């Protein structure tokens, strides 16, 4: 048994010549690879350069502001009662 993939043809025929001309299949593969690379790069850059979401409201700061507002209302009420 012989390896038919590496042995030259023994029936006296020359190997079939490669098709001459532009290698269309190889070009289409490279175009597909380049297109996929461009798409991945575009998505990555969009993700990296997207403005970040505003920070979530700080509950502590909101509570402190509410306490300050309440204290100001109480001071105003005491001042009004003092004047009467």
Phi, psi and omega in degrees: 000129182247157178278112186280348182277334182253345182274141177292156181298137184259000183269011176088000180267145176281152178298150181295131180290150177289152180293129180278152178122195185282129180284084186297317182298314181295321179295317179296323178296315181293325176295320178295318178297316180295320178295317178295320178296318179296320180295317179296318178297317179299313181295319180295316179294322178298319180292321182285326185264000179292135179297140181286154180292149178298148182296150178296146180299139181277117182296324180294315179296320178297318180294319178297317179297321178297319179294322178295317178298318179295318178297319178297322177295318180295319178297318180296318178296318179295320178297321180293320179291326179296320183286341181266000000 
